């Protein structure tokens, strides 16, 4: 492999993991709706940020140990798919990218 390919394979899962965390963090903005005071919306916002924070923690750990990223991202994808059987479109939207990132870390 060329050095360019090796660099892409090294950085792509890290960048995609950060982007996946940001994507999940966008769903936290759903806590702020019209007519809700900030004091009521803030706890919901913080709780909705937890999945994105988990992905950021996994990316941080996998920076040093890539096998942790492979196992964690594949495990998170399987856990989400198993816990959300009623919405197959969301399973593909959330679990699909997590599986790809886990495979890239592998």
C-alpha positions in Angstrom: 0.0 0.0 0.0 1.1 3.5 -0.6 1.7 5.9 2.2 -1.4 7.9 1.1 -3.6 4.9 1.5 -2.2 4.1 4.9 -2.8 7.6 6.1 -6.4 7.6 4.8 -7.0 4.2 6.6 -5.5 5.7 9.8 -7.5 8.9 9.9 -10.8 8.0 8.2 -12.4 6.1 11.2 -11.3 8.8 13.6 -12.8 11.6 11.5 -16.0 9.5 10.8 -16.3 8.7 14.5 -16.2 12.4 15.4 -18.8 13.2 12.7 -21.0 10.4 14.0 -20.8 11.9 17.5 -21.7 15.3 16.1 -24.6 13.8 14.1 -26.0 12.2 17.3 -25.5 15.4 19.1 -27.8 17.2 16.7 -30.7 15.2 18.0 -30.2 16.8 21.4 -31.5 20.1 19.9 -34.9 18.4 19.8 -35.1 19.2 23.6 -35.6 22.9 22.8 -39.1 23.3 21.5 -41.4 26.3 21.3 -43.0 27.3 24.5 -40.7 25.3 26.8 -38.7 27.4 29.3 -35.0 26.9 29.2 -35.0 25.5 32.7 -37.2 22.6 31.6 -35.3 22.0 28.3 -31.8 22.0 29.6 -31.9 18.6 31.5 -33.4 17.0 28.5 -30.8 18.5 26.3 -28.0 17.2 28.5 -29.5 13.7 28.5 -29.8 13.7 24.7 -26.1 14.6 24.5 -25.0 11.3 26.2 -24.9 9.1 23.1 -22.7 11.7 21.3 -20.4 11.9 24.3 -20.1 8.1 24.4 -19.0 8.1 20.8 -16.5 10.9 21.5 -15.1 8.8 24.5 -14.8 5.7 22.2 -12.9 7.7 19.6 -10.6 9.1 22.3 -9.8 5.6 23.5 -9.4 4.2 20.1 -6.9 6.9 19.2 -4.4 4.9 21.2 -5.9 1.4 20.9 -7.7 0.9 17.5 -9.1 -2.5 18.5 -11.1 -0.7 21.2 -12.7 1.4 18.5 -13.5 -1.7 16.3 -15.0 -3.6 19.2 -16.9 -0.6 20.7 -18.4 0.7 17.4 -19.5 -2.8 16.3 -20.9 -3.4 19.7 -22.8 -0.1 19.8 -24.2 -0.8 16.3 -25.4 -4.2 17.4 -26.8 -2.9 20.7 -28.8 -0.2 18.9 -30.1 -2.6 16.3 -31.2 -5.1 19.0 -32.9 -2.4 21.2 -34.7 -0.7 18.4 -36.5 -3.3 16.4 -39.6 -1.3 15.6 -37.9 1.2 13.3 -35.8 -0.5 10.6 -35.1 2.8 8.9 -33.5 4.2 12.0 -31.5 1.0 12.5 -29.9 1.6 9.1 -29.4 5.3 9.8 -27.7 4.9 13.2 -26.2 1.4 13.1 -25.0 1.4 9.5 -22.4 4.2 9.9 -21.3 2.7 13.3 -20.7 -0.6 11.6 -18.7 1.0 8.9 -16.6 3.0 11.4 -16.0 -0.2 13.4 -14.8 -2.1 10.3 -12.5 0.8 9.4 -10.9 0.6 12.9 -10.5 -3.1 12.5 
